[in-house]
């Protein structure tokens, strides 16, 4: 499934009758037999020594207090002695922070160390909360947004390093909304201290990596979302019955409903539909693998509960108030088609026709007791549960941008001399037709006579020591505008150790007036250790022409193209390296090109069945560490071959030992029409958002 670059707001409409059903159901639905209650373990870190009226305002199961509310609480607290301890002062700071008064919150905090020099990590954590939660700007907000990120992040990790029991509980109160079931179980086994802090670092690092931001940026995003979720989607009491998200791993006693849970974990939605006069909502998110859509209503599997507790629905039909199979079968699909019709604004999300026009499928399911209706519900339930599992049981973090450009990408691995490390080229090319062109000044004539395209690129690699981040902006200048099917390339050369390295590659149209327009991909590159004495071949770089600015050896320069599209005359330039043959020894290289359908038979076919073949001997030279290496730049000619997908395969044989390398393969593509390769090139794995 793919999504076009559009963002729709709500869908006006709805059905007054459904809201009447909702109201009627509220009044008469008792707790259902057999409903399993959720284990309730309040997590508020407010001290039991605080006055009751203070603890009441600090409860997570209520809206944020206003400035007037805080003043009344403090005024009432005065006759009872007022804040007298460091714990009391932290509570005052929490009140002001929840009221959005960040300067007052900082002023209420006691020192980070007691009079005898003992650290107060709970105080330091509250300082981090204040600094990280504060908005980018506004009255009473101290410092700049970037300064608060640095200072708040430093305070957070300082509190983490000095973690004690109360700080551990407060940290979990903040982070548990992001946790998976496995992480919840792991945290419960940890004692406060360095091991728990290392766990928190890994927890934050993984989410920062998936968003291609620093850990401190991810914390700032999290605390801003947490504040909003607690304001807009708070529950007045802990949830007492389990539903879909609870079964999938929603943290116990979470103080926000499922809308708040999804917002906390995934941020602002791409599209949102709230039918007029209907107690239900639908949120849609873009992901490269396909859209994620969530339907919400204050309904449990046993019927309606408290109206404030919006839950993710297994079926949109449940928003009607009918949740039992017997009830739904009695109503029939035709009577509930209005719910699905109100979601037709989301049809633009789906490339797969099965997901479109659900209202038509509902009407086609017939009236009461039609077996086809039950089949439709089962089909829809599988889709909705899959989306909920992705969001609740996994880590759904992704870069904050609007998907609106296409790009191709690949990774190329080359050995570093004398080590097991490899230099990995992370390559991407952004389609020019999706970028914003601007007039640029000629550096010679100082006249705006050139055309420029601005591409911002970010790479985040998750390594054992944390997240490694790289950024660049490519601003090439041209005499004339490029064709839509041309690409603007970027490259990140990174040295990696042998293991699997997950990475996120983000590209943005830096010149767009629409704001944060771009796309991204989450993938993994595996670096293997060097095998002594065995011939091997690097990945194969492909370019449509010679020349360019990228080189491995300072002699061969190519404009490497991750789309692997050959030139119009069928010519491609390839570069690869051989390893594992001793310096001075002769080895034989064989290069073959076959049609993609014959890929498995590349080295078994007779010569007449090949599109291209080349055999030649070579002599291994010594690299800087004295190990054998061969560097090869070849011109491959597809000649009069038909348009389509091909596979290039390379094999090296040590002439003295007869040992052959495993084949190195890469696709080549010869498009029939211009621009087709952005959708059809075999190496293309990024998402098409403009079909």
Secondary structure, DSSP 8 states (H G I E B T S, - for coil): ----S----------HHHHHHHHHHHHH----TT--B----------TTS-HHHHHHH-SSS----HHHHHHHHHHHHTTT---SHHHHHHHHHHHHHTT-HHHHHHH---SB-TTS-B-HHHHHHHHHHHHHS-SS-TT--S-HHHHHHHHHHHHHHHHHT--HHHHHHHHHHHGGG--HHHHHHHHT--TTHHHHHHHHHHHHHHHHHHTS-HHHHHHHHHHHHHHHHHHSB-SS---B--HHHHHT--TT-SB-HHHHHHHHH-S-SEEE--TT-SEEEEEE--TT--EEEEEESEETTEE--TT--EE-SSGGGGGS--SHHHHHHH-HHHHHHHHHTTGGGGGG-SSGGGS-HHHHHHHT-STT-HHHHHHHHHHHHHHHHHHHHHHTS-----SSEE---EEEEEEEEE-TTSS-EEEEEEEEEEGGGS-EEEE--TTT-SS-EEEEEEEEEEEEEETTEEEEEEEEEEEEESS---TT-EEEEEEEEEE-SEEEEEEEEEEETT-TTSSEEEEEEEEEEE----TTS-EE---EEESSEEEEE-SSSS--E---TT-B--TTSEEEEEEEEESS-TT-EEEEEEEEEEGGGGGGTTTS-GGG-SEEEEEEEE-EE-TTS-EEEEEEEEEE-TT--SEEEEEEEEEEETTT--B---EEEEEEE-SSTTTHHHH-TT--S-----
